[in-house]
Amino acid sequence: MKKVIAFLAIVAVLISCKDEVLKKPNKLIEKDEMINIMYDLSLLEAIKYQNPTSLDTFKINPKIYIYKKYKVDSLQFSKSNTYYASNYEEYANIIDQVNDRLTKNKKAITALIKAEEKKNKKKKPVEKSVSPTSKMIDSLEINQRKRL
């Protein structure tokens, strides 16, 4: 009898572990929108660390910008992020989708940069223009040589 009770207790614990760790928030951000938000946050954070003055110049706070863009508040984002993070597999899937999108866009941007560099190499070199002051100096030198 003790073995049966112990077995049922273990089964009950295992079954209860499959339930959601957290309750679904009232205003849960949809998964696709969450992916978009995390993608945009990744880009803005990368900009912030690569060129900190760029966001400061325009007085852009990445998180506040995202909240306004997607019409969510910080609490809603935090609860949604925590909810998705509580399910490791689903959260890993979200992160993988964000990384795939970043990689895809990086490749596209790299291709554009290479095409632009090729285009610039094909252009003829610009002829050196002579500034008006250099003409004046030359004519002054010529006049001085004539006098000597």
N, C-alpha and C positions, 0 to 999 in steps of 0.2 A: 504494500500500500504506500509506503514511504517513497518507493521508487516511482510510482505512478504520479504522486503529487509533485515530486521533484521534476519529473519529465514534463508535466503540464505547466509548471511554473516556468521552466526554461522555454517552452513553446510560446507561452504567453508573452514573455519578455521579447523573444525574437519577433513575434508578430507585431508587438507594439513599437518595435524599432523601425518598422517599415512605414509607420505613419509619419506625417509631416512633423518635422522638428518644430517649426514655427507655423502659426496660423497665417493664412493668406490675408494680407492687409486689405483694408477696405478699398483704397485707391491704388491698387497694384498697377504699376506701369507695365504695359504689354511687353512681351519678350522682344519683339522686333524693334520697338521704340527704345527699349533698354539697350539693345545692341547699338543703335544709332547714337544714343547719349554717350555710351562708353567710348565709342569711336571718336566722337567729337571731343570728348574730354581728353582722350589720348593725344589727339592732334594739338589741342590747345596747351596741354602740359608740355609737349615736346617743344612747341614754339617758345613757351615760357623759359625752358631750360637752355635752349639753343641761342635764343636772342632775348634776354629778359627785358630789354628796353622797348622792344616792339609792342608788347602788351601794355607796358607802363605809359608809353607815349600816348596811346589812345585810351588810357585808363580803363582797361578791360580786365575784369576779374573772371577767369574762365568758368568757375562754378556758377556765378550769378548770370553770366551770359547764357549758359546752358539751361538754367532754370527758366529764364525768360523765353528762350527759343522754343523749348518743348512744353512750356506752360505747366511746369511742375514746381513744387516747393522742395526745400531741403529735407523736410521730414518725410515726404512722400518718396523722394529718391532714396533716402537712407533706409527706410523700411523695405522698399522694393529690392534694393541691393542686398540687404541682409536676408530677405526671403529667398532670393535666387541663390545666394551664397550658401544657404543652409542645405541645399541639394547640390552636392559636389559635382555630380555628373552634368546636371543642367547648367551650372555655372561654368564648368570647364568648356562646355559646348558654346556658351556665349563668348567666353574669352577667345576660344579658337576662331569663332566667326569674326571677331574684331581683329585678331591677328591676321587672318586670311585677307581681310579687306585692306588692312594697312600694307601688307606685302604686295597685294595686287596694285594698289595705287602707287606704291614706291616704284614698282617696275615700270608703270606707265609714265611716271614723272622722270625716271632715269632715261627712258627712251626719248622723251621730249627734249631733255637737256642735250642728249647726244645729237639729236637731229638739229637742234639749234646751233650747236658747236660746228657741225658739218656745214651748215648753211653759212655761218660766219667765215669759215675757212675758204669757201668757194668765192666769196666776195673779193673783188680786186682790192689791193691795198690802196688806201687813200693817199693821194699825192700830198707831199708836204707843201703847205701853203706858206707863203712868205708874208710875214707881218709887215705892216706899214713902217714900224719902227726899225725893222732890220733893213728896209730899203733906204731909210734916211741915214742910217749909220754907214751903209755902203756908199751912198752918194757923198757923205761927208768925208769918208776916207779917200774917195777918188779925188775930191776937190783939194784935199790936203796934199795928196801926192803930186797933183798938177803944180801946186805952188812951190814944191821943193824942187 
